[in-house]
Amino acid sequence: MTAARIAEATGGRLHAGDGSALATGVSTDSREIPRGCLFVAIRGENFDGNAFVADAFAAGAKGVVCDSAPESVPRGAFVIVVADTTRALGALARAWRRIVNPMLVAVTGSSGKTTVKDLAVHLCTDSMQLLATEGNRNNHIGLPLTLLGLREEHTTAIVELGMNHAGEIRTLTEIAEPAIGVLTNVGDAHLGNFRDNDGLIDAKAELFATMKRNTTAIVNSDCPNTRKIRDSGILPWEIVTFGESPGAKIRATDVRPIDPIGWEFRTLFFLWDQHLRLPVFGRYQVSNALAAASVALLLGIPPETIALRMATFDPPRMRSRVHDWRGITVVADCYNASPSATVAAIDSFAKTPNLKRRFVLLGDMAELGRFAEAQHRRVGAAAAKAGIDLVATTGEEARWISEEACAENASAEHFEDIDHAVQYLVSQLQPGDGLLVKGSRVARLERAIESLQARLAGTEGAAK
């Protein structure tokens, strides 16, 4: 893209350089910028990209978008000055997305969005040239950088939209301009950032409020909160529902566990009656599978291909990954955790067959605000009701989980740090037992998985 076009797209002013100069890529990191690329100087809470403009030029940047003009500019380079570099990055990504113009799918929801995105990509990847969000680069920086990676050969893009506060989904949707919007569910993640549950529902509904009317919505028919969104009248013209309720357009029936881990079910969609197998921990994954299958069907993937590909899906790291270390089954589901998702994971774990005893290690659940104690205690009560043999917790707020589990006559222990929790669990676990590790990223429970792997499997390094 030329400097003049970049200035037009970002609403900026060409401060220095030739408007015909070309940039061949975009970076926000002055330490890793390929020669010829554009450096966008993001200003954050703890850093100011404007301070690294000279470094970016020294590394070979062709141009810079900044909100504070540098004192000197190398010969042949250009500088565009804007009012807000973060907004400029989003505007530039939207302009580039319009140039490439792929069929774009956007996935959001309180839980399951990364799994749905990754599973949809897995179902479609052999059938089309596809760009997808890497990891969870789903915010106001990650989404634009993903879209700026589009190339002419990309016919389709599947991106993830994340949020913590009201207005964020609206901004991301305006950047991505999806033709298909997927809402996995609306639970209680980030509940503490909103006045009440209705505020959270409204924030998720921003996806559809911002989409154009001639687009398609894929929504969960089993989630009461998504039904409220459907009743609001803001959905696009075409609506595809998925779930296990009788009214769902894409429906799962006859759901049964498979050995050793996973689920099989019958899927009904108009004249399609297909048997699917998903080798992933968690009963709730059936819903994620239906959402991903809905995306694949709308993108033209044959049902038979969906069935074959779904049977080979391997979940993302730290998301429902199952390990067998010395005969002990360890479920690593600690990338994120909301109260509803944690309760669902505990319920699935309690029903996992062929385990002698079931232990759980639970950490803090983040961004619950004034609801934190009640929601942590809710999880403790659920663990006790599910019949978990030992509830282990670590973290300041997770203490409420073990307290409530004890109050409900369950066996529970709270530990001041992860190392002591792992040491105790290793002393108790025996072949045939199972352990579920679940918590938000702030709980750092991936450290528990690494330590468990080293102690139980005798290998060092992070678990995959």
Protein Blocks (a to p, Z undefined) as FASTA:
>chain_A
ZZklmmmmnopacfbdcfkbccfbdcfbfklccehiacdddddfkbcfklmmmmmmmnop
abdcdfbdcfbdcehiacdddfblklmmmmmmmmmmmmnopacdddedjehklmmmmmmm
mmmmmmoccdddehjafbfklmmmmmmmpcfklmbdcdddddfbehklmmmmmmnopabd
cdfbacfehklmpfblmlmmmmmmmmmmmpcfkbccdddfkbmklmmmmmnopacfbdcd
edjbfklmbdcehiacddfbdcdddddehjaccdddddbehjklmmmmmmmmmmmmmnop
afklmmmmmmmcccdehiapacdeehiacdddfkbccfklmmmmmmmmmmpghifbdcdd
ddddehkljmlmmmmmmmmmmmmmnopabdcdedjklmmmmmmmmmnopacdddfbfklm
mmmmmmmpcghiacdddddfklopmmmmmmmmmmmnopacjdZZ
